Structure formats: C-alpha cells, structure tokens
Amino acid sequence: MADAAPLYETYMRAPLRFTRGEGVWLIAENGERYLDFAAGVAVNSLGHAHPHLVAALKDQAEKVWHLSNLYEVPGQESLGRRLTEATFADKVFFTNSGAEALECAIKTARRYHFANGHPGKFHIITFDGAFHGRTIATIAAGGQEKYIEGFGPKAPGFLKVPFGDLTAVKDAITEETAAILIEPVQGEGGIRPVPKEFMQELRQLCDEYGLLLILDEVQSGVGRTGRLFAHEWAGITPDIMAVAKGIGGGFPLGACLATNEAAAGMVAGTHGSTYGGNPLAMAVGNAVLDVVLEDGFLDHIRDVALVFRQGLAALKDRFPEIIEDVRGEGLMLGIKAKIPVADLLKAVRAEQLLAVPAGDNVLRLLPPLTVTAQEAREGLARIERAAEKLTAAKAA
C-alpha cells in the first residue's frame, strides 16, 4: 500500500503545480506563468501576495494565532463593526468557510421562529441550480441529487422550487415555512443573476408572510459584482446573509450577518466555533476591507468589468459556434458554451488562462478584483486564441 495515493480521490485535479503568485499571475514549478481568472474560485479577491494582506498576516503571526472564543478577540470586534457599518446587519458571527456561514444562517433563521414561539416553522425555500455548500444541511438546501446521493436521507426542512418562479414560491409557503434562501447570482449553477424585480418580490413576500430572507453571498459578495454585495443592485436588504471567499482574500474566513431581530434567538450556548474569528483571519479580513472600501475601488471593478464584458460580447459575435451567451455581473462572468465546457476549459488552459467550470455548461471567469483593464484584455486575447483553435478543429 506504500504506493497508494494518500489523499481522498474526491477531486479531478488539473496536472498543474503552482509555487507562487504575483497579482493576477500564478507561476508553475516549471516557471510557466498563468493568468489566473479563477482566483481560487472567487477567493483571491486581491490577487496573489498582495502586499497589504501579506503585511497584515505577518504582523499578526508574530503576536497570537489562536485564542478560541472563550475570550474577547479585538479583531472580531473591529471587523464586525466595519461589516455592520457597511451593510444592513447589526450582528456578525465569524466562521471558517462559506458552508459554515450558511449553517449559521440556517440555524439563525430557525432559532428566530423558535424564540418567537413557533418551533414548527423551520422549512426553508430554495431554488433550482443553487449551491450552498457540502455539509449535510447545505447539500439538502442546494437540493442537487449529485451532491446528495449516497449520504443517507436528505436533511429535512428544505423545499426547492424553480428558479425565478414567484408563483411556485408562493405555492410553497406553508405554516411551517421559516425563510427563503437564495444566491443573488448563482455561481455553481452557471453564473445566473437573479432578476432585480424577483429579488424585490421575494423581499415583499417575506415581509407579507413573516419569513426571513437569507442571502448566500459567499461567491457574489465583497465587491465581486461591482457593489459591496450583489443584493444592493436590487435595492433590497436581507435579514440574514452568508459571506466567505473574497472576505478572506485567500485565508479561510466566513461570516454570517444578521439584523438584531433575526439574530435575537442566538443566545449564549446556541452556536459556536473553535476556529471561527481567530486573530489571523481577523487581521486578513480587516486588511481586505481596507482595500475594498477605499474610495474608487468598486468604481475600478465596474470599469474593468465593462471592458471585459464588452470584449466577451465581441467574441460571442465572432465565434457563434463556440460561445452561446455571456452572463454575469461585474467580475463574476460566465461564458455559456455551445461545445462541452470541459473542452473550452482545456482550450483556454492551453493558452495559460485559468478559469472555472460551472453548471449549465458555463465557464466562469472570476479574476482578482485588482485586475487591470490591460490584464482583462490579455485574458480576452487568450480566450480569442482558444476560440480560434476550437473553431478550426470543428471545421477540420
């Protein structure tokens, strides 16, 4: 057994080994440079080795790494205050990942109704194409059979309805319904933005029926769409929101944000995390916000996104046999392919551009938010070369 691979075989890894990164670039063991428009699946929000993040982590590492939540952690208070001041929220619970942030959001919603004398209200309405994580509860929330199969009975309390179907949402509401959970832009589901009007209608429904609106902004948040959070485009606010990925800039960090009312049931002893909110994560999270909340940073994202989106639209016109559609918001973009997305991914990777496959035969483009217009154009040039070669291969 000595020659057996030591790792779980749950990933289909590309045969690439990267040793370091610089901004939007990753450098492989053999010295080849790749333009990283995957960003660790929207995690490396400020690119690789950002000097402000590196300095913050080094500084904290020389002080204290871990304390647990048995004591007060000043970095939590600082980051929590900044998040509440910048959003709808009054309260924050820090986690290590997006799935944990969603678990906290689900528990917060259920506990809210329990504390208000309605313990039977625990069902949560979710949507086709959703992805909320890989824990037992969050795979049930996502409702995709490929993630649920083989892990025993599906966790109860989740009801999936068709994407964008308000009538189906209304029909699904019962005396047991506690909340509605939705991603403002589906990531794994194929870069599908939820129409602004639908987001507004969901907010109205929640108000009308006494439900909580939970938003999963794990992938779409922290500037990714050109606003601090994607729901801002619809002019609404949730009651509870799960955040992760970009908030840590590459360091494992998530957060569940909630209003005072929604979080009122989460009293001492109802939830916890050993690592959540550790000093290292808080130092990095605060450093990320230093950059993202700077005047002009979100404007920069929108400006570069416009260049990128227009370039992708031009490629769609040039290569109609390869590109069916271009989707997304800000720097959360997707190419819906007319060929198998695996073939498109292989082709762009051959041009040393990294991207991420998603559902609905979509290739995700998630560059660091620090990407420049020039770097976006370089990415477009690589996609163009890949499309040219794929077109030639189809014609041969």
C-alpha positions as CSV (number, residue, x, y, z in Angstrom):
1,M,0.0,0.0,0.0
2,A,3.0,2.3,0.1
3,D,2.5,3.5,-3.4
4,A,-1.2,4.3,-2.9
5,A,-2.2,8.0,-3.2
6,P,-2.6,9.4,0.3
7,L,-5.4,11.8,-0.5
8,Y,-9.1,11.3,-0.8
9,E,-9.9,10.9,-4.5
10,T,-12.8,13.4,-4.4
11,Y,-11.2,16.0,-6.8
12,M,-10.5,15.9,-10.5
13,R,-7.3,18.0,-10.3
14,A,-5.6,19.5,-13.3
15,P,-1.9,18.4,-13.6
16,L,-0.6,21.8,-12.6
17,R,1.6,22.7,-9.6
18,F,1.9,26.3,-8.7
19,T,4.7,27.5,-6.4
20,R,4.0,31.2,-6.2
21,G,1.7,34.0,-7.3
22,E,2.1,37.7,-8.2
23,G,-1.1,39.7,-8.6
24,V,-3.2,38.1,-11.3
25,W,-0.5,35.6,-12.2
26,L,0.4,32.1,-11.0
27,I,3.8,30.6,-11.6
28,A,4.1,26.9,-12.0
29,E,7.0,24.6,-10.9
30,N,8.4,24.7,-14.5
31,G,8.4,28.6,-14.5
32,E,5.4,28.9,-16.8
33,R,3.1,31.9,-16.0
34,Y,-0.7,31.5,-16.0
35,L,-3.2,34.3,-16.0
36,D,-5.4,33.4,-13.0
37,F,-9.0,34.2,-13.9
38,A,-10.2,31.5,-11.4
39,A,-8.8,33.3,-8.3
40,G,-9.2,30.1,-6.2
41,V,-13.0,30.1,-7.2
42,A,-13.5,33.8,-6.4
43,V,-11.4,33.6,-3.2
44,N,-8.3,35.5,-4.0
45,S,-10.1,38.8,-4.2
46,L,-7.0,40.9,-4.2
47,G,-4.9,38.6,-6.2
48,H,-1.8,36.7,-5.0
49,A,0.8,38.1,-2.5
50,H,-1.0,41.4,-2.1
51,P,1.5,43.4,0.0
52,H,-1.1,44.8,2.4
53,L,-2.5,41.4,3.1
54,V,0.9,39.8,3.5
55,A,2.0,42.6,5.9
56,A,-1.2,42.2,8.0
57,L,-0.8,38.4,8.2
58,K,2.9,38.6,9.1
59,D,2.3,41.2,11.8
60,Q,-0.4,39.2,13.4
61,A,1.5,35.9,13.1
62,E,4.2,37.4,15.4
63,K,1.6,38.2,18.1
64,V,-1.0,35.5,18.6
65,W,-2.6,33.0,16.2
66,H,-5.4,31.4,18.1
67,L,-7.4,32.1,21.2
68,S,-10.8,30.3,20.7
69,N,-14.0,32.2,21.6
70,L,-13.5,31.7,25.3
71,Y,-12.1,35.2,25.3
72,E,-12.7,38.5,23.7
73,V,-10.9,38.9,20.3
74,P,-10.4,42.6,19.4
75,G,-10.0,41.8,15.7
76,Q,-13.5,40.3,15.7
77,E,-15.0,43.5,17.2
78,S,-13.2,45.6,14.7
79,L,-14.1,43.6,11.6
80,G,-17.6,43.0,12.9
81,R,-18.1,46.7,13.4
82,R,-16.9,47.5,9.9
83,L,-19.1,44.9,8.3
84,T,-22.2,46.1,10.2
85,E,-21.5,49.8,9.3
86,A,-21.1,48.9,5.6
87,T,-24.2,46.7,5.4
88,F,-27.8,46.1,6.6
89,A,-26.6,44.0,9.5
90,D,-26.4,44.6,13.3
91,K,-24.7,41.3,14.3
92,V,-21.9,39.1,12.9
93,F,-20.8,35.5,13.6
94,F,-17.4,34.5,12.2
95,T,-16.8,31.1,10.6
96,N,-14.0,29.5,8.6
97,S,-15.9,28.8,5.4
98,G,-19.0,29.5,3.3
99,A,-20.7,26.3,4.2
100,E,-20.3,27.1,7.9
101,A,-21.7,30.6,7.3
102,L,-24.7,29.0,5.6
103,E,-25.1,26.6,8.5
104,C,-25.1,29.5,10.9
105,A,-27.7,31.4,8.7
106,I,-30.0,28.3,8.6
107,K,-29.7,27.9,12.4
108,T,-30.3,31.6,13.0
109,A,-33.5,31.6,10.9
110,R,-34.9,28.5,12.6
111,R,-33.9,29.8,16.0
112,Y,-35.7,33.1,15.3
113,H,-39.0,31.4,14.9
114,F,-38.4,29.1,17.9
115,A,-37.6,32.0,20.1
116,N,-40.8,33.7,18.9
117,G,-43.0,30.7,19.9
118,H,-43.2,29.0,16.5
119,P,-40.9,25.9,16.8
120,G,-42.7,24.2,13.9
121,K,-41.5,27.0,11.4
122,F,-38.3,25.5,10.2
123,H,-38.7,24.9,6.5
124,I,-36.6,26.9,4.1
125,I,-37.5,27.5,0.4
126,T,-34.5,27.2,-2.0
127,F,-34.1,27.3,-5.8
128,D,-33.1,25.0,-8.7
129,G,-29.5,25.4,-9.6
130,A,-28.5,26.5,-6.1
131,F,-25.3,25.6,-4.4
132,H,-24.9,26.4,-0.7
133,G,-22.0,24.1,0.4
134,R,-21.2,20.5,1.1
135,T,-22.3,19.8,4.7
136,I,-25.3,17.6,5.3
137,A,-27.6,20.6,5.7
138,T,-26.2,22.7,2.9
139,I,-26.4,19.9,0.3
140,A,-30.0,19.4,1.3
141,A,-30.5,23.2,0.9
142,G,-28.9,23.1,-2.6
143,G,-31.1,20.1,-3.5
144,Q,-28.8,18.8,-6.3
145,E,-29.0,15.0,-6.4
146,K,-25.4,14.6,-7.5
147,Y,-24.3,16.1,-4.1
148,I,-26.9,14.3,-2.0
149,E,-26.7,10.8,-3.4
150,G,-25.0,8.2,-1.1
151,F,-25.1,10.3,2.1
152,G,-28.2,8.9,3.6
153,P,-31.6,10.5,4.0
154,K,-31.7,14.2,2.9
155,A,-31.8,16.5,5.8
156,P,-35.4,17.6,6.3
157,G,-36.8,21.2,6.1
158,F,-35.8,22.3,2.6
159,L,-38.1,22.7,-0.4
160,K,-36.7,23.5,-3.8
161,V,-38.7,25.5,-6.4
162,P,-38.0,26.5,-10.0
163,F,-35.5,29.4,-10.4
164,G,-37.3,32.7,-10.9
165,D,-40.9,31.3,-10.4
166,L,-42.7,33.6,-8.0
167,T,-45.9,31.6,-8.2
168,A,-44.1,28.5,-7.2
169,V,-42.6,30.3,-4.2
170,K,-46.0,31.5,-3.1
171,D,-47.4,28.0,-3.5
172,A,-44.6,26.5,-1.4
173,I,-45.2,28.8,1.6
174,T,-47.0,27.0,4.5
175,E,-47.4,27.4,8.2
176,E,-44.0,25.6,8.5
177,T,-42.1,28.0,6.3
178,A,-39.4,29.9,8.1
179,A,-37.3,31.6,5.4
180,I,-36.4,31.9,1.7
181,L,-32.7,31.3,0.8
182,I,-31.2,32.5,-2.5
183,E,-28.0,33.5,-4.2
184,P,-28.3,36.9,-5.9
185,V,-26.1,35.4,-8.6
186,Q,-25.9,31.7,-8.8
187,G,-22.2,30.7,-9.1
188,E,-22.0,26.9,-9.3
189,G,-25.4,27.0,-11.1
190,G,-23.9,28.7,-14.1
191,I,-23.5,32.5,-13.3
192,R,-27.2,33.2,-13.3
193,P,-28.1,36.6,-11.9
194,V,-31.5,36.7,-10.2
195,P,-33.6,39.4,-11.8
196,K,-33.8,42.5,-9.7
197,E,-37.6,42.5,-9.8
198,F,-37.6,38.9,-8.5
199,M,-35.3,39.9,-5.6
200,Q,-37.7,42.7,-4.7
201,E,-40.7,40.4,-4.9
202,L,-39.0,37.9,-2.6
203,R,-38.4,40.7,-0.1
204,Q,-42.1,41.7,-0.2
205,L,-43.2,38.1,0.2
206,C,-41.0,37.6,3.3
207,D,-42.5,40.8,4.8
208,E,-46.0,39.7,3.9
209,Y,-45.7,36.2,5.4
210,G,-43.4,36.9,8.3
211,L,-40.5,35.0,6.8
212,L,-36.8,35.7,6.9
213,L,-34.9,36.4,3.6
214,I,-31.5,34.7,3.7
215,L,-28.9,35.6,1.0
216,D,-26.0,33.5,0.1
217,E,-23.3,36.0,-1.0
218,V,-20.4,33.6,-0.5
219,Q,-19.3,34.0,-4.1
220,S,-21.1,37.2,-5.2
221,G,-20.1,39.4,-2.2
222,V,-17.2,41.6,-1.2
223,G,-17.1,43.7,-4.4
224,R,-17.3,40.8,-6.9
225,T,-20.2,42.3,-8.8
226,G,-19.1,45.9,-8.6
227,R,-21.1,46.6,-5.4
228,L,-20.0,45.6,-2.0
229,F,-22.8,43.0,-2.1
230,A,-24.8,41.9,-5.1
231,H,-28.2,42.4,-3.5
232,E,-27.5,46.1,-3.5
233,W,-28.2,46.2,-7.2
234,A,-31.8,45.3,-6.4
235,G,-32.2,48.0,-3.7
236,I,-33.2,45.5,-1.1
237,T,-31.8,44.2,2.2
238,P,-31.9,40.6,3.6
239,D,-32.5,39.6,7.2
240,I,-29.5,37.2,7.2
241,M,-26.5,36.9,4.8
242,A,-23.8,34.4,4.5
243,V,-20.3,35.7,3.3
244,A,-17.0,34.0,2.7
245,K,-14.5,33.5,-0.1
246,G,-13.4,37.1,-1.0
247,I,-13.7,38.4,2.5
248,G,-10.5,36.5,3.5
249,G,-8.6,37.1,0.3
250,G,-7.3,33.6,0.4
251,F,-7.3,33.0,4.1
252,P,-10.2,30.7,5.4
253,L,-12.8,33.1,6.6
254,G,-16.6,33.3,6.5
255,A,-19.3,35.3,8.3
256,C,-23.0,35.2,9.0
257,L,-24.5,38.7,9.1
258,A,-28.0,39.4,10.6
259,T,-30.3,42.1,11.8
260,N,-30.8,42.4,15.6
261,E,-34.3,41.0,15.2
262,A,-33.2,37.9,13.1
263,A,-30.3,37.1,15.5
264,A,-32.3,37.6,18.7
265,G,-32.7,33.9,19.2
266,M,-28.9,33.1,19.0
267,V,-28.1,33.5,22.7
268,A,-25.1,32.1,24.6
269,G,-24.6,28.4,24.0
270,T,-26.8,28.1,20.9
271,H,-23.9,28.1,18.4
272,G,-20.1,28.2,18.4
273,S,-16.9,27.6,16.5
274,T,-13.4,26.7,17.8
275,Y,-11.5,28.4,15.0
276,G,-14.1,30.9,13.8
277,G,-12.9,34.5,14.1
278,N,-9.3,33.6,15.0
279,P,-6.8,36.5,15.2
280,L,-5.1,35.6,11.9
281,A,-8.3,35.5,10.0
282,M,-9.5,38.8,11.5
283,A,-6.2,40.5,10.6
284,V,-6.6,39.5,7.0
285,G,-10.3,40.2,6.8
286,N,-9.7,43.7,8.1
287,A,-6.9,44.2,5.5
288,V,-9.2,43.1,2.7
289,L,-11.8,45.7,3.8
290,D,-9.0,48.3,3.9
291,V,-8.7,47.9,0.2
292,V,-12.2,47.1,-0.9
293,L,-13.7,50.0,1.0
294,E,-11.2,52.5,-0.4
295,D,-12.7,55.3,-2.4
296,G,-12.8,54.3,-6.0
297,F,-12.2,50.6,-5.6
298,L,-15.7,49.5,-6.5
299,D,-15.7,52.0,-9.4
300,H,-12.5,50.3,-10.6
301,I,-14.2,46.9,-10.6
302,R,-17.2,48.3,-12.6
303,D,-14.8,50.0,-15.1
304,V,-12.7,46.9,-15.8
305,A,-15.9,44.7,-15.9
306,L,-17.3,46.9,-18.6
307,V,-14.1,46.4,-20.7
308,F,-14.2,42.6,-20.1
309,R,-17.9,42.2,-20.7
310,Q,-17.8,44.2,-24.0
311,G,-14.8,42.1,-25.1
312,L,-16.6,38.9,-24.3
313,A,-19.7,40.1,-26.3
314,A,-17.5,40.7,-29.3
315,L,-16.0,37.2,-29.0
316,K,-19.6,35.8,-28.9
317,D,-20.3,37.6,-32.2
318,R,-17.1,36.3,-33.7
319,F,-17.4,32.7,-32.5
320,P,-21.1,31.8,-32.5
321,E,-20.3,28.1,-32.8
322,I,-18.3,28.2,-29.6
323,I,-20.0,30.9,-27.4
324,E,-23.8,30.8,-26.9
325,D,-24.1,33.6,-24.3
326,V,-22.2,35.8,-21.9
327,R,-23.6,36.1,-18.4
328,G,-23.0,37.7,-15.1
329,E,-22.4,41.0,-13.2
330,G,-19.2,42.8,-12.5
331,L,-16.2,40.5,-12.4
332,M,-18.4,37.4,-11.9
333,L,-18.8,36.5,-15.5
334,G,-19.7,33.3,-17.4
335,I,-19.4,32.0,-20.9
336,K,-22.2,29.6,-21.8
337,A,-20.6,27.3,-24.3
338,K,-22.0,25.6,-27.4
339,I,-19.4,22.9,-27.0
340,P,-18.7,20.9,-23.9
341,V,-17.5,23.3,-21.2
342,A,-14.7,20.8,-20.4
343,D,-13.3,21.3,-24.0
344,L,-13.5,25.1,-23.6
345,L,-11.7,24.9,-20.3
346,K,-9.0,22.7,-21.8
347,A,-8.5,25.2,-24.7
348,V,-8.2,28.3,-22.5
349,R,-5.9,26.5,-20.1
350,A,-3.7,25.6,-23.1
351,E,-3.4,29.4,-23.6
352,Q,-2.3,29.6,-19.9
353,L,-5.5,31.1,-18.7
354,L,-7.2,29.6,-15.7
355,A,-11.0,29.6,-15.3
356,V,-13.6,27.5,-13.5
357,P,-16.4,25.3,-14.9
358,A,-19.9,25.6,-13.6
359,G,-23.3,24.1,-14.2
360,D,-25.4,24.7,-17.3
361,N,-22.3,24.2,-19.5
362,V,-20.8,27.6,-18.3
363,L,-17.2,28.6,-17.9
364,R,-16.7,31.0,-15.0
365,L,-14.3,33.9,-15.3
366,L,-13.5,35.2,-11.8
367,P,-10.4,37.3,-11.9
368,P,-9.0,39.1,-8.8
369,L,-10.8,42.4,-8.2
370,T,-7.4,44.1,-8.6
371,V,-7.2,43.1,-12.3
372,T,-6.4,46.0,-14.7
373,A,-8.1,46.8,-18.0
374,Q,-4.9,45.7,-19.7
375,E,-4.9,42.4,-17.9
376,A,-8.5,41.9,-18.8
377,R,-7.6,42.5,-22.5
378,E,-4.8,40.0,-22.2
379,G,-7.3,37.5,-20.9
380,L,-9.6,38.2,-23.8
381,A,-6.8,37.7,-26.2
382,R,-6.2,34.2,-24.7
383,I,-9.8,33.3,-24.9
384,E,-9.8,34.5,-28.5
385,R,-6.9,32.3,-29.4
386,A,-8.6,29.3,-27.7
387,A,-11.8,30.0,-29.7
388,E,-9.9,30.3,-32.9
389,K,-8.3,26.9,-32.4
390,L,-11.6,25.3,-31.4
391,T,-13.3,26.7,-34.5
392,A,-10.5,25.4,-36.7
393,A,-10.8,22.0,-35.1
394,K,-14.5,21.9,-35.7
395,A,-14.0,22.8,-39.3
396,A,-11.3,20.2,-39.9
